Amino acid sequence: MQQFLEQSKKISREIATLSGEVKNRVLNEMADALIEHCDFIVSNNEKDMSVGRLGNLDEALLDRLLLTGDRVKDMAKAIKEIANLKEPVGRTLDGWVTENGLNIQKVSIPIGVIGIIYESRPNVTSDTAALCFKSGNVCVLKGGKEAEHSNKAIANILRNVLSRNKLPEQAISLLPDSSREGVANLIKQDKYVDLIIPRGGSALIKYVSQNATVPVVKHDKGICHVFIDKDANHEKAIQIAINAKVSRPGVCNAMETLLIHKDVAGYILLPLHEAYERYGTLVKGCDETRKFIDVQHATHEDYDTEYLANILNIKIVKNVDDAIAHISKYGSGHSEAIISENYSIVNKFLDQVDAACVYANASTRFTDGGAFGLGAEVGISTNKLHSRGPMGINDLTTFKYKIHGNGQIR
């Protein structure tokens, strides 16, 4: 492991100096290679799907794992979008001249070697590899065991493109030792690894955060809420509340708890409940909710759970302050939304809710690098430092100060 990471660190200095022109050309070739080898990727994914079904993976996880021809095309499209983004390295972020004539420039640079630990979704392999390469970084990828064949197929295709362009294949690598011990070793290699990005279940995030000596940017669970205010447009509220839950329940930006102002609960709960029944959503509710609709009882544990499944909690609240208090107690700092036509209430919610992304009159499902125009993402950071929300190429850079003098001494 140490020898492998030492080589990765050495390679990172070469990748950091590649021109934007070279990186973009290689990225476009990578996208074309994914399309060219689509059948190879899908056939390897079928192996993972078979193992997953035999292992009784639930439907939400199987959906995250599945690769189809269309999903491979989307992976290629994401890489091309990344290639078309502005060059993130070498940007002058700030600049000034001091009183003694020093010319100081704050310039963006790659982070170096980035270890990314993730689960289930094999498209993360191509997304994160492309984002790291565009931002001049070397990536060491540790995907989930359930996507082993898919990840190897995708990584090998990308590495072959690097080799064809006389670039070191190890700029994109899967972690050689994918065992728990291998991960434990990786997250302590602070001499060679500059950043660890874990994205997955709460147990993984907790383990990495508590044991790593390498700096960590967490991509923690998404316990997301939508609050329907008394001044909400009911048509918007129903559309958004349905979309936020059922469009793709197994992703981190899906709503887990719907908060409804007590003044509108009586006439908005029934059409909502009918809609959720049509979509097969298992609904749980607080005592007040259960006075209006026949649902299971929602407990404290339910409010504190990221279901990643077609399950929803509903809670009736007194006002916006009550909604904010609930989010403060149970939210994971990911994505929160308010539906209201009341300008002052909307601004209060947006200002006081502490989350990476706060929405007014829109679904939480938009928390996504592609939807934000970032060209895919490494993940959704729930950290406050150094990155927050959808983490794109600019978040995979740091900076240095370049100082030009003319003989000044202190």
JOWOHU-V869943 format. One record per pair of residues at least 24 apart in sequence whose ideal C-beta (glycine too) atoms are under 7 Angstrom apart, sorted by the first residue. I is the first residue (numbers start at 1). GAP is how many residues later the second one is. If there is no record, write none. Layout:
# JOWOHU-V869943
[[I:GAP] [I:GAP]]
This chain:
# JOWOHU-V869943
[[1:175] [1:176] [1:181] [1:184] [2:187] [4:172] [5:108] [5:184] [5:187] [5:188] [6:186] [7:163] [8:105] [8:130] [8:132] [8:162] [8:165] [8:184] [9:104] [9:183] [11:127] [11:157] [11:159] [11:160] [12:100] [12:101] [12:125] [12:126] [14:154] [15:121] [15:122] [15:123] [15:156] [16:93] [16:94] [16:120] [18:118] [20:67] [23:110] [23:111] [24:59] [26:135] [26:136] [26:139] [26:141] [27:52] [27:55] [27:56] [27:103] [27:106] [27:107] [28:52] [28:55] [29:132] [30:49] [30:100] [30:128] [30:131] [31:45] [31:48] [31:49] [33:124] [33:128] [34:38] [34:41] [34:42] [34:92] [34:123] [35:38] [35:41] [37:120] [38:31] [38:34] [40:113] [41:26] [41:31] [41:109] [41:112] [41:113] [42:25] [42:26] [42:27] [42:30] [44:105] [44:106] [44:109] [45:77] [45:105] [47:102] [48:98] [48:99] [48:100] [48:101] [48:102] [52:94] [57:89] [58:251] [60:189] [60:190] [60:248] [60:249] [61:59] [61:189] [63:187] [64:56] [64:57] [64:186] [65:55] [65:57] [65:81] [65:82] [67:55] [67:83] [71:52] [75:48] [75:51] [78:49] [78:292] [78:297] [78:298] [79:47] [79:51] [81:294] [81:295] [82:48] [82:49] [82:52] [82:293] [82:294] [82:311] [85:49] [85:290] [85:308] [88:46] [88:47] [88:305] [88:306] [88:309] [89:46] [89:47] [89:308] [93:306] [100:308] [101:305] [101:307] [102:301] [102:303] [102:306] [103:300] [103:301] [104:297] [104:299] [105:297] [106:293] [106:295] [107:292] [107:293] [107:295] [108:289] [108:291] [109:288] [109:289] [109:290] [109:291] [110:25] [110:26] [110:27] [110:287] [111:26] [111:83] [111:84] [111:285] [111:286] [111:287] [112:25] [112:82] [113:25] [113:27] [113:79] [113:80] [113:81] [114:25] [114:80] [114:81] [114:83] [114:282] [115:25] [115:27] [115:71] [115:78] [115:81] [115:99] [116:25] [116:81] [116:262] [117:25] [117:66] [117:79] [117:81] [117:83] [117:87] [117:91] [118:25] [118:26] [118:81] [118:82] [119:25] [119:81] [119:82] [119:85] [120:24] [120:26] [120:27] [122:25] [122:28] [122:29] [122:32] [125:26] [125:29] [125:30] [126:28] [126:32] [127:249] [127:250] [128:250] [129:29] [129:43] [131:245] [131:247] [131:261] [131:262] [131:265] [132:264] [133:38] [133:39] [134:259] [135:258] [135:261] [135:262] [137:259] [138:33] [139:33] [140:33] [140:35] [140:46] [141:32] [141:33] [141:34] [142:33] [142:36] [142:41] [184:27] [187:24] [187:25] [187:27] [188:24] [188:25] [189:25] [190:24] [197:181] [197:182] [199:180] [217:164] [217:166] [217:170] [218:163] [218:164] [218:165] [219:160] [219:161] [219:162] [219:163] [220:112] [220:162] [221:31] [221:85] [221:111] [222:30] [222:31] [222:84] [222:110] [222:112] [222:113] [222:158] [223:33] [223:83] [223:107] [223:108] [223:109] [223:111] [224:29] [224:30] [224:31] [224:32] [224:110] [224:111] [224:112] [224:140] [225:30] [225:32] [225:34] [225:102] [225:106] [225:111] [226:29] [226:32] [226:33] [226:111] [226:113] [226:138] [227:32] [227:96] [227:110] [227:111] [227:112] [227:122] [228:32] [228:33] [228:36] [228:40] [228:111] [229:32] [229:91] [229:109] [229:110] [229:111] [229:113] [229:116] [230:31] [230:33] [230:34] [231:109] [231:110] [231:111] [231:114] [232:32] [232:107] [232:108] [232:109] [233:108] [234:34] [236:103] [236:125] [237:31] [237:102] [238:33] [238:34] [238:37] [240:99] [240:122] [240:123] [241:31] [242:33] [243:120] [243:122] [244:93] [244:119] [244:120] [244:121] [245:36] [245:67] [246:33] [246:35] [246:64] [247:118] [249:59] [249:60] [249:61] [250:58] [250:59] [252:82] [252:128] [253:81] [253:82] [253:111] [253:112] [253:114] [253:115] [254:111] [255:109] [256:50] [256:51] [256:57] [257:46] [257:56] [257:58] [258:54] [258:56] [259:56] [259:58] [259:64] [259:67] [260:54] [260:56] [261:56] [261:58] [262:54] [262:55] [262:56] [265:27] [265:51] [266:26] [269:24] [276:36] [280:30] [281:29] [281:31] [282:28] [282:29] [283:29] [283:31] [284:29] [285:29] [286:29] [286:30] [288:28] [289:25] [289:26] [289:27] [303:27] [304:26] [320:25] [320:28] [320:29] [324:25] [324:28] [324:29] [327:26] [331:24] [332:50] [333:49] [334:33] [334:46] [334:48] [335:24] [335:29] [335:32] [337:25] [337:26] [337:27] [356:24] [356:25] [356:26] [356:32] [356:33] [357:32]]
